[in-house]
Amino acid sequence: MIKKEKFIITGSSGFIGMSLCLKLLSKGHQVLGIDNMNDYYSIALKEARLENLLKYENFNFRNENILDLRMMEKIFKEFSPSKVINLAAQAGVRYSLKNPHVYINSNVNGFMNILECCRIYKVQTLVYASSSSVYGGNIKTPFSEKDRVDSPVSIYASTKKMNELMAYTYSHLYNLRTTGLRFFTVYGPWGRPDMAIYIFVNKIIKSEKITVFNHGDMGRDFTYIDDIINGVLSSIDKNYFCEVFNLGNSKPENIMSMIKILESILNTKAKIDFDDMQLGDVPITFADITLAKEKLDYQPKTSLDEGALKFINWFKDYKNLSN
């Protein structure tokens, strides 16, 4: 992206949102971040991420909710973005069992507002966050974009599948160029506190017990944030008409193997409580990244050992912990 452009990034104070904004800002692009700073997890963490962005003169921030259509239309009209990346969403599979309505509101109705604004204001590119959770109860691995995804096992997964259907419709009705990205277990510095690596590191350091579901018989395609951001940037550059891509590491790790890596780096033995599989969870995520390699030149490079070390170093610094 040589030409300097105007981006709207929703969910800009989120984990992936902040990381993407930083990369675009460092390239000299003008970025308007939108985030409602909700309290699903630590607002202090979101504020700390936002502080990193506000250091850039080419960054502007609006504390707004994408559910507010009038406000979104006003922002789009005034800022006139050429590209929009929608990362705003109610995250978390487990929380969707407790509060399903908020997922429909944010992930479906909010996304509808973004699509409408992109249509009305002639946006050139819309890239949006989907999720590996759309594969739901699929048994065949690795998960391919060619697979059917009509067996979601959580409301969160259903909303992400709905996003893909809505984007498809807008592409074909209004010639809007859309790319959906199915993220696979993203982790790294500034990551979300409700994700396994963050939870486990925090509790191992405090000598608290960690809960491991399905008695440890689970695999996750842990994907480091820098690899994910490279995939997002490529999807922006390529600007396909109507595509969906897996962005994963394509190397699923057993949860117990991941814990051993954390134990080794922290030089501390984890205290573990084993439990049954949680409702809405799946035994494995495993991305087939053939299509992303072919059409996005996507090449994840970060091993779990390397990424976990970087995360732990950040975590200790953020929490002001001595080594």
C-alpha positions as CSV (number, residue, x, y, z in Angstrom):
1,M,0.0,0.0,0.0
2,I,2.1,2.9,-1.3
3,K,-0.7,5.3,-1.9
4,K,-1.8,7.0,1.4
5,E,-5.5,6.2,2.0
6,K,-8.3,6.8,4.5
7,F,-9.3,3.8,6.6
8,I,-12.1,3.3,9.1
9,I,-11.3,0.5,11.5
10,T,-14.1,-0.7,13.8
11,G,-13.1,-2.4,17.0
12,S,-9.9,-0.3,16.9
13,S,-9.2,-0.7,20.6
14,G,-9.5,-4.5,20.3
15,F,-6.6,-6.9,20.1
16,I,-6.5,-7.3,16.3
17,G,-7.9,-3.8,15.8
18,M,-5.1,-2.1,17.6
19,S,-2.4,-4.2,15.9
20,L,-3.8,-3.4,12.4
21,C,-4.2,0.3,13.2
22,L,-0.5,0.5,14.3
23,K,0.6,-1.1,11.1
24,L,-1.5,1.2,8.9
25,L,-0.5,4.3,10.8
26,S,3.2,3.4,10.6
27,K,2.8,3.3,6.8
28,G,1.4,6.9,6.9
29,H,-2.3,6.1,6.2
30,Q,-5.0,8.1,7.8
31,V,-7.0,6.0,10.2
32,L,-10.3,6.7,12.0
33,G,-10.9,4.1,14.8
34,I,-14.3,3.4,16.1
35,D,-14.9,1.4,19.4
36,N,-17.6,1.6,22.0
37,M,-15.1,0.4,24.7
38,N,-17.5,-2.0,26.3
39,D,-16.8,-3.9,29.5
40,Y,-16.9,-7.5,28.2
41,Y,-13.3,-7.5,29.4
42,S,-10.9,-5.0,31.0
43,I,-11.6,-1.5,29.8
44,A,-8.1,-0.6,31.2
45,L,-6.5,-2.9,28.6
46,K,-8.6,-1.3,25.9
47,E,-7.6,2.2,27.1
48,A,-3.9,1.1,27.1
49,R,-4.2,-0.1,23.5
50,L,-5.9,3.2,22.6
51,E,-3.0,5.2,24.1
52,N,-0.6,3.4,21.7
53,L,-2.7,4.7,18.8
54,L,-3.3,8.2,20.0
55,K,0.5,8.8,19.7
56,Y,0.0,9.1,16.0
57,E,-1.1,12.4,14.4
58,N,-2.8,10.5,11.6
59,F,-5.1,8.6,14.0
60,N,-8.5,9.8,15.1
61,F,-10.8,8.0,17.5
62,R,-14.6,8.0,18.0
63,N,-16.1,6.3,21.0
64,E,-19.3,5.1,19.3
65,N,-21.3,2.0,18.8
66,I,-21.8,0.6,15.3
67,L,-25.4,-0.1,16.2
68,D,-26.0,3.7,16.0
69,L,-26.8,3.9,12.2
70,R,-27.2,7.7,12.2
71,M,-23.8,8.2,13.8
72,M,-22.2,5.7,11.5
73,E,-23.7,7.5,8.5
74,K,-22.4,10.9,9.9
75,I,-18.9,9.5,10.4
76,F,-18.7,7.9,7.0
77,K,-20.0,11.1,5.3
78,E,-17.5,13.3,7.1
79,F,-14.5,11.1,6.9
80,S,-15.2,9.6,3.4
81,P,-13.1,6.4,3.8
82,S,-11.9,4.4,0.8
83,K,-11.4,1.3,2.8
84,V,-13.2,-0.2,5.8
85,I,-12.1,-3.0,8.1
86,N,-14.9,-4.2,10.4
87,L,-13.4,-5.9,13.5
88,A,-16.1,-4.7,15.9
89,A,-18.0,-7.6,17.3
90,Q,-19.1,-9.2,20.6
91,A,-16.4,-11.8,21.0
92,G,-16.3,-15.1,22.9
93,V,-18.0,-18.4,22.3
94,R,-18.8,-19.1,26.0
95,Y,-20.3,-15.7,26.7
96,S,-22.8,-16.3,23.9
97,L,-24.4,-19.0,26.0
98,K,-25.2,-16.4,28.7
99,N,-26.1,-13.4,26.7
100,P,-27.1,-14.4,23.1
101,H,-29.0,-11.2,22.4
102,V,-25.9,-9.0,22.5
103,Y,-24.3,-11.1,19.7
104,I,-27.3,-10.6,17.4
105,N,-27.3,-6.9,18.1
106,S,-23.5,-6.2,17.7
107,N,-22.5,-8.9,15.2
108,V,-25.6,-8.9,12.9
109,N,-27.4,-5.6,13.3
110,G,-24.1,-3.7,13.7
111,F,-22.6,-5.3,10.6
112,M,-25.8,-4.5,8.7
113,N,-25.1,-0.8,9.5
114,I,-21.5,-1.1,8.2
115,L,-22.7,-2.7,5.0
116,E,-25.2,0.0,4.4
117,C,-22.7,2.8,5.0
118,C,-20.3,1.1,2.6
119,R,-23.0,0.9,0.0
120,I,-24.2,4.5,0.5
121,Y,-20.8,6.1,0.6
122,K,-19.2,4.0,-2.2
123,V,-16.5,2.4,-0.2
124,Q,-13.9,0.6,-2.4
125,T,-13.0,-2.2,0.0
126,L,-14.7,-3.9,3.0
127,V,-12.7,-6.5,4.9
128,Y,-14.5,-8.1,7.9
129,A,-13.7,-10.5,10.7
130,S,-15.3,-13.9,10.4
131,S,-14.2,-16.8,12.6
132,S,-13.0,-20.4,12.6
133,S,-16.1,-21.1,14.7
134,V,-18.2,-21.2,11.6
135,Y,-16.9,-24.7,11.0
136,G,-18.9,-25.8,14.1
137,G,-19.5,-29.5,14.2
138,N,-17.4,-30.3,11.1
139,I,-15.4,-33.5,11.6
140,K,-13.1,-33.4,8.5
141,T,-9.8,-31.7,9.1
142,P,-8.2,-29.4,8.1
143,F,-11.1,-27.0,7.7
144,S,-11.4,-25.7,4.2
145,E,-13.3,-22.8,2.8
146,K,-14.9,-25.3,0.4
147,D,-16.5,-27.2,3.4
148,R,-20.1,-26.7,4.3
149,V,-20.6,-24.5,7.3
150,D,-24.2,-25.0,8.3
151,S,-23.7,-26.7,11.6
152,P,-22.7,-23.9,14.1
153,V,-22.6,-24.9,17.7
154,S,-22.8,-21.5,19.3
155,I,-24.8,-18.2,18.6
156,Y,-21.4,-16.5,18.1
157,A,-20.6,-18.9,15.3
158,S,-24.1,-18.3,13.8
159,T,-23.6,-14.6,13.7
160,K,-20.2,-15.0,11.9
161,K,-21.8,-17.2,9.3
162,M,-24.5,-14.6,9.0
163,N,-21.9,-12.0,8.3
164,E,-20.5,-14.0,5.4
165,L,-24.0,-14.4,3.9
166,M,-24.8,-10.7,4.3
167,A,-21.5,-9.7,2.7
168,Y,-22.1,-12.1,-0.2
169,T,-25.5,-10.5,-0.7
170,Y,-24.1,-6.9,-0.7
171,S,-21.3,-7.9,-3.1
172,H,-23.8,-9.3,-5.6
173,L,-26.5,-6.7,-5.2
174,Y,-24.3,-3.6,-5.0
175,N,-20.9,-4.6,-6.4
176,L,-19.3,-4.1,-3.0
177,R,-15.9,-5.7,-2.8
178,T,-15.9,-7.8,0.4
179,T,-13.4,-10.2,2.0
180,G,-14.2,-12.2,5.1
181,L,-11.4,-13.6,7.2
182,R,-11.9,-16.7,9.3
183,F,-9.4,-16.1,12.2
184,F,-8.0,-19.2,14.0
185,T,-7.2,-18.7,17.7
186,V,-5.2,-15.5,17.5
187,Y,-2.8,-14.8,20.3
188,G,0.2,-12.5,21.1
189,P,1.1,-9.3,23.0
190,W,-2.0,-7.1,23.9
191,G,-4.2,-10.2,23.5
192,R,-7.6,-10.7,25.0
193,P,-7.9,-11.8,28.7
194,D,-10.6,-14.4,27.9
195,M,-8.3,-16.4,25.6
196,A,-6.6,-19.6,26.9
197,I,-3.0,-18.5,26.7
198,Y,-3.7,-15.3,28.6
199,I,-5.8,-17.2,31.2
200,F,-3.2,-19.9,31.7
201,V,-0.2,-17.6,31.9
202,N,-1.9,-15.4,34.4
203,K,-2.9,-18.3,36.7
204,I,0.3,-20.3,36.4
205,I,2.2,-17.2,37.5
206,K,-0.2,-16.8,40.5
207,S,0.0,-20.5,41.3
208,E,-3.7,-20.8,40.7
209,K,-5.4,-23.8,39.2
210,I,-6.2,-23.8,35.5
211,T,-9.2,-25.6,34.1
212,V,-8.6,-27.8,31.1
213,F,-11.7,-29.0,29.2
214,N,-12.3,-32.3,27.5
215,H,-9.7,-33.7,29.8
216,G,-6.9,-32.1,27.7
217,D,-8.0,-33.9,24.5
218,M,-8.3,-30.6,22.5
219,G,-6.3,-29.0,19.7
220,R,-6.1,-25.4,18.7
221,D,-4.6,-23.8,15.6
222,F,-2.8,-21.0,17.6
223,T,-2.0,-18.2,15.2
224,Y,0.4,-15.3,16.1
225,I,-0.9,-11.8,15.8
226,D,1.8,-10.6,13.4
227,D,1.0,-13.4,10.9
228,I,-2.7,-12.5,11.1
229,I,-2.0,-8.8,10.4
230,N,0.1,-9.7,7.4
231,G,-2.9,-11.7,6.1
232,V,-5.3,-8.8,6.7
233,L,-3.0,-6.4,5.0
234,S,-2.7,-8.7,2.0
235,S,-6.5,-9.0,1.8
236,I,-6.8,-5.2,1.8
237,D,-4.2,-5.0,-1.0
238,K,-5.7,-7.8,-3.2
239,N,-9.2,-6.4,-2.7
240,Y,-11.1,-9.4,-4.2
241,F,-14.7,-9.0,-5.2
242,C,-16.3,-11.5,-2.8
243,E,-14.0,-14.0,-1.0
244,V,-13.6,-15.7,2.3
245,F,-10.2,-17.0,3.6
246,N,-8.9,-19.0,6.5
247,L,-6.2,-17.2,8.4
248,G,-4.6,-19.8,10.7
249,N,-1.2,-21.4,11.4
250,S,-2.3,-24.8,9.9
251,K,-0.4,-26.5,12.8
252,P,-2.9,-27.3,15.6
253,E,-1.3,-27.9,19.0
254,N,-2.7,-30.1,21.7
255,I,-3.7,-28.1,24.7
256,M,-1.5,-30.1,27.0
257,S,1.5,-29.4,24.7
258,M,0.7,-25.7,24.8
259,I,0.7,-25.8,28.6
260,K,4.1,-27.6,28.6
261,I,5.5,-24.7,26.5
262,L,4.1,-22.2,29.0
263,E,5.5,-24.2,31.9
264,S,8.9,-24.3,30.3
265,I,9.1,-20.6,29.6
266,L,7.7,-19.6,33.1
267,N,9.8,-22.4,34.8
268,T,6.7,-23.2,36.8
269,K,4.5,-26.3,36.9
270,A,0.8,-25.7,36.2
271,K,-1.8,-26.8,38.6
272,I,-4.6,-28.4,36.5
273,D,-8.2,-29.3,37.0
274,F,-9.6,-31.4,34.2
275,D,-13.2,-31.1,33.2
276,D,-15.6,-32.2,30.5
277,M,-16.1,-30.5,27.2
278,Q,-17.9,-27.2,27.5
279,L,-21.2,-26.6,25.8
280,G,-20.6,-24.7,22.5
281,D,-16.9,-25.8,22.2
282,V,-15.3,-28.0,19.6
283,P,-12.4,-30.6,20.0
284,I,-10.2,-29.1,17.3
285,T,-9.6,-26.2,15.0
286,F,-7.3,-26.7,12.0
287,A,-7.0,-24.3,9.1
288,D,-6.4,-25.4,5.5
289,I,-4.6,-22.3,4.3
290,T,-4.1,-23.4,0.7
291,L,-6.4,-20.7,-0.7
292,A,-4.9,-18.0,1.5
293,K,-1.4,-19.0,0.3
294,E,-2.5,-19.0,-3.3
295,K,-4.5,-15.8,-3.4
296,L,-3.0,-13.7,-0.5
297,D,0.6,-15.0,-0.4
298,Y,-0.2,-15.8,3.2
299,Q,2.7,-17.5,5.0
300,P,2.5,-17.8,8.8
301,K,6.0,-17.9,10.2
302,T,5.7,-17.8,14.0
303,S,5.9,-21.1,16.0
304,L,4.0,-21.5,19.2
305,D,7.2,-21.6,21.2
306,E,8.3,-18.2,19.7
307,G,4.9,-16.6,20.0
308,A,4.3,-17.8,23.6
309,L,7.7,-16.3,24.7
310,K,6.8,-13.0,23.1
311,F,3.4,-13.0,24.8
312,I,4.8,-13.8,28.2
313,N,7.4,-11.1,27.9
314,W,4.7,-8.6,27.1
315,F,2.4,-9.9,29.9
316,K,5.1,-9.5,32.5
317,D,5.9,-6.0,31.3
318,Y,2.2,-5.0,31.2
319,K,1.6,-6.4,34.7
320,N,4.9,-4.9,36.0
321,L,6.1,-8.4,37.0
322,S,9.7,-9.1,37.7
323,N,11.3,-12.1,35.8
